[in-house]
């Protein structure tokens, strides 16, 4: 039997002036969960979605009214990762005054992690979600944490975990599977190297990624396995040096034919030399016009 090294659980605590009954309703009711936990919650199907196109299973294991609830939780697209367990405990504090007493303490334990990337993703989600829960319970006001996410049109702010998911979806497509696997490896190398230099945005449909730095789009990547260059969008950074950088790009990438006058240029990622492309992007980002 295959054994995994389990990571430490995610543990969070929330102290809030509210009642145990109100908190219990917030963590068990479909309507209430949609106010703070996730934009899509379908309890009848045990489905929760924190991101478009990414469904998670959340199944009730056990509960005691106004005291605790436990859920089995896992991603439908998780690979080589067992189910995790969410335990939410509600404690009343101090002597009761009316229905709120001295308030309550909510303890969160999310355990069963073996992959750091998945754990880190949900550590961030819990931090944002608990703030929304605090506002809901203490102020009786709804503030969806996901509506604060940075966006550029149909694209939302993304991290490396999102990009990994984008590449997994690309590899799962049946057409040109071998070529897409090679393209995925090249793109992942590029994504990791450039991550400290800018911001990533992923289309809601997970069909395209865009990389921005200094307020400009540097390049994009498509689910088809192509890198997309938007040459004119580099003009505010490069100015008169745009053609020189385009020429350098062509020479370094085995004299690949490019057309600076076009709005967009699609280049198969398998034709890209990643180390040179990474260096080229960094030089673009750090370029200073005369």
N, C-alpha and C positions, 0 to 999 in steps of 0.2 A: 504494500500500500504506500502511495506517495505521501510524504509528510511535508508540511510547510512550517516555516518559522513565522509565528504570529507576531505582528507588531503591537505596540502598546495601544490601548483603546483611545478613542477620542472622548475626552471628558469635559463637560461644560456645566456651569452652575449659573442659575438666574434667580436673583432675589427680587421680588416684585410685590407691590401692594395689590393683592387680588385674592379671590377665594379659591379654595381647592376645587370646588365644583366648576368654576369658570375655567380654570386651567385645564381640568380633565376634559371638558368639552372642546377646548381649543386643540388638544392633541389627539382627539379621537373622531371628531365630526368632520365629514368631507367638506362641508361649507366653511368651517373654521380653519381647517388645514390649508385651504386655498387662500386664506387671508395672510398667512405668514410662512408656510412651509414650501409650497410649490404652486406654480400657476395652473398646473393640471393634476388633479387628484380624482381618481375614479375608484372609490372604495369597493364597489360591486365587482370590479375586475382586478382589484389589488394593484392598481397602476398609479405611479407617481412620475411626473416629468418635470425636472428642474430646467431642462433645456429642450428647445424644439427638436423633435426627432429622436430623443434619447429617453426611452421608457425604462423605468425602474419598477421592480416588484416590491411591494410592501404589504406583507401578510401579517395579520394579527395573530400572535401566539398566545398571549395571556393578558389579563387585565383585572384590576380591582377598582371599582368606581371611586373616583376622587383620590386615589392613592398611587396607582402605577399602571403602565401599559408597556407591553413588549411587542416589537415587530421584527419579523424576518425581513431583511432588506438586501437586494442585489440588483445589479444591472443586467438587462437582457443581452447586452453586447459584451459583458465582461468575459475576458478570456483567461482561463487557468486561475480563477479566483473563486473561493467558496462563498457561501452566503454570509452576510454579516448580521448582527443583531443590534437593534436599537432598544434600549431600556430607558424609560422616562419615569422618574419617581417624583412625587409631589409631597412636600412636607409642609405642614402648617406651623407657623412660628408664633410663640407667645400666647397670651390670653386673648380670646376672641372678643372683638368689639364690633357689634353688628355682624355682618357676614364676612368681613375681611380680616378681622383680628389684627395681628401685627404683620400680616402679609404671609407669603409662602416662599418656599425655596423649591426650585425645579432642578433636579439633577439629571443630566444626560450622560448616558454611557453608550457609545457606539463601538462595538468590538467585533473582532474576527478578521481584521485587515492583514493581508500578507503582501500587498503591493503598495509601495509608498506613494505612487502617483495617484491611485484611487483614494487613498486615505487623505492625502493633501487636498484633493479636490473637495472632499466632503468636510474637511476641517474648515475650509473657506466658506462653504455653504452654511454650515452650522453657525459660524460667527455672524454672518449676515442675517440668517433666518431668526436667530434668537433676539436680535435687536428688533426685528419686526414683531416677534411674539411679545417682547417687553412693552412695546408701544400699544399693541392690541389689548393686553391685559391691564396695563396701568392707566391708559388714556382712552380706552374703548375707541381706538382709531386705527384704521387700516393703512399701512404703509408697506406696499409690496417691495421687497428688497430687489427683486429682479427688474423692476422698472427703472432702477437707478443705473443699470448696466450701460456702459458707454457703447454707442452705436454710430455707424456711418451708413445711413440708408438701410438696406436689407442685411447689412453686416453688423455683427455684434463683437464686442471685445473678446479676445480669445487668449488662452494660455497654452503652454506646451501640451497639456493633457488634451485640450480641444483639438490641437493639430494632430496628435497621435490618433485620435478618434477619426479625424478626417482621412488620414492615411489608411487606417484599417478599413474604412468604408470603400476607399479606392481599390484596395487589394482584394476585397470581397467580390468585386464585380467580375463577371465571368469572361468578358471580352478582353483579349490581350493580357491574360493574367500574368504571364511570365514577365512581360515588358513593364507592367504596372508595378510588379513587386520590385523590380530594379529601380524604377522611377521613385517609388516610395522610399527606398533606402537612401537615394541621393537627396530627396527633398527633406528627409528627417535630419540628415547631416547639416543641411543648410539652415533649417529651422532652429536647431539647437545652437549653432554657431552665432546666428544673428539675433537671437532672443534678447541679449543684453543691450542691443543697439536701437531698439524701436518697439513698436506695438503691432500686434497681430489682430486681424479681424476676420471672422469666419461668417460666411453667408448662412442664413438660417436653415437653408436646405442642405448644408454641408457639401456643396458642389464647388466652392471656391474659397480661397484664402487670400488675404491681401496684407502686405507688410508696409507699415508707415514709419517714417522717421523725419524729424524736423518739419512735421506737418504735411509731408508729401508722400504720396504712394511711390514706393521704390520698385516693387514688382508684385505680381500675383502668382498663384498656383491653382490649377484647375483639377477637378476630380478625374479628368481624362488623362492626367499624367503630364500636363504641359505647364511650363513656366510662361507667364504673360508679362511682357515688358510694355509699359506705357511711357514711351520715350518723352513725349511732350510734358508729362507730369513731373519730369525731372528738371525741366527748364528753370523753375524758381531756385533750385539748388545749384545747378551747374552753369546756367547762363550760357556764355559764349563757349564754354568748354564742353557743351553737350555732345557735339560731333566728335570731339577728341575722345571722349569717354566711350561713345558708341563704336568708334574705330578700334579702340583698345579691346572692347568687349568682343568684337568680331574676331580679332587676331588671336586673343587668348583662347577663344572657344573654337579652335581649329578652322578659322576663317569662315565661320558660319555667316550666311547672308542675312543682313538685317536692313530694315527700312525705317529710318528715323522719322520720315514724314508720315508714317501711318500712325493712327491713334493707338492701335494695339498690335502686338506681334506675339504669336504663340510659338513657343520653342519646346520640342519634346525634352523632358527632364533627363531622359537617358542620353541625350546628346550634350549635356552640360558637364563640364569639369568642375565639380563642386568647390574644391579648394580655391580655384581662381575666381569663381563666381562670388564666393564669400568675401574674398579680399577686395574684389571690384566693388561690391555693395558697401563695404566699410569705408572705402576711399570716397565713394559718392557721398555718403553720409557726413564724412569729415571734411569734405571739400570746402574751401574758402575762396570765394570769388575775388579777383583783383579789383 
